[in-house]
Amino acid sequence: MAKQGVVYVEPRASNWRQEARWEIPGVSYRGNVGKYAILKKMTPPLIQEKLAELYEKEKQAGNPRPTDAPLLWANISQACKIGGDTKNLIASLQKGIRGWSNTLSQAVYSPLRDRAVHNANTSDEYTIQGRLVGPDGFIKDIPDKHILEMILENKNVEEIDNVSQKVNSTLMYLWRVNSKSGEEVSKVVVFYADSDRLYLNFSRYLCNQIPAFRVLQIE
């Protein structure tokens, strides 16, 4: 019987299909369920504009590509849920996140209505509207839980914190713009962690050069 959990694939050649990666079945993303691969090697440090260009280039070639926050978190959550060869995956995720992990998601703070833009500036861009501004804090304590669904497409605080504990041995902390300004401001969504917390951070500048995890649906 085939393994149902996470499977680690050893590197054997320069082609991505033989790169070191973890294959994760049963990942749910935007109403569809599939098997995904998270590659051990991240992208170079890039600003989000260049990350979007890389996404389009790799998409056309059928290669692993940088991802938005919901898809990355869906892969991490599913891996933690089903188990399997996860020890080194979790170590790799923690290392990447503790060095800052970029995504193709944006938080757009607007005088009218805020919005989360995922796969920003790519052919797969989509938007979720709602209120993003508010206080920083651990997600279990913030009053506006809907914001988690906007950014991660998952509002189950207990589940998110369980994953955060497995990846970083800490709870998740929200870090965002705290008040409205008179003009529209776009910030990149990134993950960051230290020994005290795992940050879901959407207050950093789009021009920050940060590596991103590479992901691809394989089934």
Backbone torsions as a table, in degrees:
resi	resn	phi	psi	omega
1	MET	NA	137.0	-179.7
2	ALA	-66.9	148.3	177.6
3	LYS	-65.1	138.3	-178.5
4	GLN	-99.2	-12.2	-179.2
5	GLY	-93.7	-167.1	177.5
6	VAL	-65.6	137.6	179.7
7	VAL	-120.5	129.3	176.7
8	TYR	-92.3	131.0	179.0
9	VAL	-110.0	121.6	-177.4
10	GLU	-71.7	148.5	175.4
11	PRO	-71.6	139.7	178.1
12	ARG	-137.7	-14.7	-178.3
13	ALA	-158.7	177.4	-177.4
14	SER	-79.1	-24.3	177.2
15	ASN	-62.0	141.9	-175.3
16	TRP	-58.0	-30.3	-178.1
17	ARG	-63.2	-17.8	177.6
18	GLN	-112.0	8.0	174.6
19	GLU	-70.3	155.6	173.7
20	ALA	-63.0	129.3	-177.1
21	ARG	-159.6	165.5	173.9
22	TRP	-116.7	129.3	179.7
23	GLU	-100.7	127.8	-170.7
24	ILE	-124.1	109.5	178.6
25	PRO	-81.8	158.0	171.1
26	GLY	75.3	24.9	179.5
27	VAL	-79.0	127.6	-179.7
28	SER	-101.2	124.5	-177.9
29	TYR	-146.7	117.1	177.1
30	ARG	55.4	42.2	174.9
31	GLY	85.8	-1.0	179.1
32	ASN	-118.7	150.7	179.8
33	VAL	-118.5	132.6	-179.9
34	GLY	-154.6	176.2	174.0
35	LYS	-97.4	132.2	-178.8
36	TYR	-122.7	158.7	172.1
37	ALA	-117.0	132.6	167.3
38	ILE	-103.3	122.5	-178.8
39	LEU	-81.8	143.2	179.3
40	LYS	-66.4	-37.7	-179.6
41	LYS	-81.3	127.8	177.6
42	MET	-88.0	172.4	173.9
43	THR	-70.7	165.2	169.1
44	PRO	-64.8	163.8	173.6
45	PRO	-62.9	121.6	-176.7
46	LEU	-138.5	149.9	168.3
47	ILE	-73.3	163.2	-173.1
48	GLN	-64.2	-34.5	178.2
49	GLU	-58.3	-44.7	178.9
50	LYS	-71.3	-31.2	176.8
51	LEU	-63.9	-39.4	177.4
52	ALA	-65.7	-39.0	177.2
53	GLU	-63.9	-41.2	177.7
54	LEU	-63.4	-40.4	178.0
55	TYR	-55.7	-49.3	-177.7
56	GLU	-65.0	-41.4	179.2
57	LYS	-62.1	-46.6	-177.3
58	GLU	-73.1	-32.5	176.7
59	LYS	-61.5	-45.3	-179.7
60	GLN	-62.4	-31.8	-179.7
61	ALA	-88.2	-5.4	-178.3
62	GLY	74.1	26.4	-176.4
63	ASN	-100.9	164.3	171.7
64	PRO	-57.2	148.7	-173.6
65	ARG	-144.4	161.8	173.4
66	PRO	-62.5	160.4	-170.4
67	THR	-135.2	166.9	174.5
68	ASP	-82.1	170.5	-176.4
69	ALA	-63.0	-43.5	-179.5
70	PRO	-60.5	-41.9	-178.6
71	LEU	-69.9	-40.9	177.6
72	LEU	-61.3	-46.2	-178.9
73	TRP	-67.3	-34.6	177.6
74	ALA	-61.9	-40.9	177.3
75	ASN	-65.7	-45.7	179.9
76	ILE	-62.5	-44.1	-178.5
77	SER	-62.7	-44.9	-179.1
78	GLN	-65.8	-39.8	178.2
79	ALA	-60.8	-43.4	178.9
80	CYS	-67.3	-31.1	-178.0
81	LYS	-73.7	-44.4	-171.6
82	ILE	-92.3	-17.3	178.6
83	GLY	71.4	-156.2	-175.0
84	GLY	104.3	-142.3	-178.2
85	ASP	-81.7	68.6	-172.2
86	THR	-103.7	-12.7	-174.6
87	LYS	-56.7	-51.8	-179.2
88	ASN	-73.4	-29.5	175.8
89	LEU	-62.3	-47.3	-179.6
90	ILE	-63.0	-40.0	177.4
91	ALA	-62.9	-39.7	179.5
92	SER	-68.8	-40.8	177.7
93	LEU	-62.8	-44.7	-179.5
94	GLN	-63.1	-41.9	179.2
95	LYS	-62.2	-44.7	-179.4
96	GLY	-65.4	-43.8	-178.2
97	ILE	-70.1	-36.5	179.1
98	ARG	-70.0	-14.7	173.5
99	GLY	-99.5	13.0	-172.8
100	TRP	76.1	130.3	-179.8
101	SER	-122.6	117.8	-178.4
102	ASN	-79.1	160.7	173.2
103	THR	-142.8	172.6	175.1
104	LEU	-96.4	25.3	177.0
105	SER	-104.5	144.7	176.8
106	GLN	-125.7	147.2	167.0
107	ALA	-105.6	117.7	-179.3
108	VAL	-105.8	110.0	-179.8
109	TYR	-91.4	117.5	-172.1
110	SER	-122.9	146.8	174.3
111	PRO	-61.9	-23.9	179.5
112	LEU	-92.9	-76.3	-179.7
113	ARG	-141.0	127.6	178.8
114	ASP	-67.9	162.4	176.0
115	ARG	-154.8	149.3	171.3
116	ALA	-99.8	125.4	-179.8
117	VAL	-112.1	117.9	-178.1
118	HIS	-106.9	150.2	-171.2
119	ASN	52.0	44.7	-173.9
120	ALA	-58.0	135.2	177.3
121	ASN	63.4	26.7	173.8
122	THR	-122.0	174.5	178.7
123	SER	-71.0	-9.7	-179.2
124	ASP	-110.6	21.6	-178.4
125	GLU	-64.3	140.3	172.5
126	TYR	-147.6	158.6	-170.5
127	THR	-129.6	142.2	173.0
128	ILE	-123.5	124.3	-177.4
129	GLN	-94.6	151.7	179.8
130	GLY	161.7	-172.2	179.6
131	ARG	-96.5	127.1	-178.3
132	LEU	-107.3	-31.1	-176.8
133	VAL	-67.4	154.1	178.5
134	GLY	159.0	-176.1	-177.0
135	PRO	-74.2	151.7	169.8
136	ASP	-74.3	162.4	176.0
137	GLY	157.2	166.9	173.6
138	PHE	-62.2	141.1	-172.8
139	ILE	-61.7	-26.6	179.0
140	LYS	-68.2	-18.1	-175.6
141	ASP	-105.7	-14.9	-176.2
142	ILE	-72.5	144.0	-176.7
143	PRO	-77.8	-27.4	-173.3
144	ASP	-102.4	77.5	-176.0
145	LYS	-64.7	-20.5	-179.6
146	HIS	-58.6	-24.8	-178.0
147	ILE	-63.0	-29.0	178.2
148	LEU	-66.2	-37.8	177.5
149	GLU	-68.3	-35.0	178.0
150	MET	-65.8	-41.0	-174.1
151	ILE	-91.9	-41.3	-177.2
152	LEU	-107.1	-10.5	-171.6
153	GLU	55.8	37.5	176.3
154	ASN	-155.0	118.5	-178.5
155	LYS	-110.2	13.0	179.1
156	ASN	-82.1	97.2	-174.0
157	VAL	-61.7	-42.0	-178.9
158	GLU	-62.5	-43.3	179.6
159	GLU	-65.4	-44.1	-179.8
160	ILE	-62.4	-43.7	-179.6
161	ASP	-68.7	-32.6	176.2
162	ASN	-63.8	-41.4	177.9
163	VAL	-66.1	-43.8	178.2
164	SER	-58.3	-40.1	178.4
165	GLN	-64.5	-40.3	-179.1
166	LYS	-69.2	-37.2	-176.7
167	VAL	-80.2	-39.6	-170.7
168	ASN	-130.8	0.8	-178.1
169	SER	59.9	29.8	178.5
170	THR	-143.0	169.6	172.8
171	LEU	-84.2	165.7	178.0
172	MET	-88.9	141.8	-178.0
173	TYR	-123.7	134.5	-179.8
174	LEU	-92.8	131.0	-179.0
175	TRP	-132.0	115.0	-171.0
176	ARG	-149.1	-179.7	172.7
177	VAL	-73.3	133.6	-169.6
178	ASN	-94.5	-17.1	-178.8
179	SER	-151.0	157.7	-178.8
180	LYS	-73.9	149.3	170.6
181	SER	-116.9	-178.2	-177.1
182	GLY	-84.7	-1.7	-179.2
183	GLU	-135.7	162.1	-179.5
184	GLU	-75.6	134.2	-178.4
185	VAL	-130.8	131.2	178.2
186	SER	-108.2	134.7	177.7
187	LYS	-127.8	151.6	179.2
188	VAL	-85.5	146.9	174.7
189	VAL	-92.5	121.8	178.8
190	VAL	-132.4	160.0	171.7
191	PHE	-107.8	140.2	176.7
192	TYR	-147.3	149.3	-179.9
193	ALA	-143.8	150.3	168.3
194	ASP	-137.7	-166.5	-175.7
195	SER	-72.8	-10.2	-177.0
196	ASP	-101.8	-28.8	-174.7
197	ARG	-166.5	160.4	170.4
198	LEU	-104.7	119.5	-173.6
199	TYR	-92.7	129.3	162.1
200	LEU	-96.3	102.3	-167.2
201	ASN	-112.3	117.7	172.7
202	PHE	-128.7	57.2	176.8
203	SER	-135.6	10.6	-177.7
204	ARG	-94.0	155.4	-178.0
205	TYR	-70.9	147.0	178.8
206	LEU	-64.0	-21.9	-176.8
207	CYS	-85.6	-1.1	176.8
208	ASN	-66.4	132.1	179.1
209	GLN	-91.9	111.5	-173.6
210	ILE	-138.5	139.6	174.4
211	PRO	-68.5	159.0	178.1
212	ALA	-132.8	149.6	172.8
213	PHE	-69.6	149.4	178.6
214	ARG	-108.3	133.1	-173.8
215	VAL	-135.7	150.6	174.7
216	LEU	-151.5	135.2	172.0
217	GLN	-76.5	127.1	-176.1
218	ILE	-112.4	-11.9	174.5
219	GLU	-148.6	NA	NA
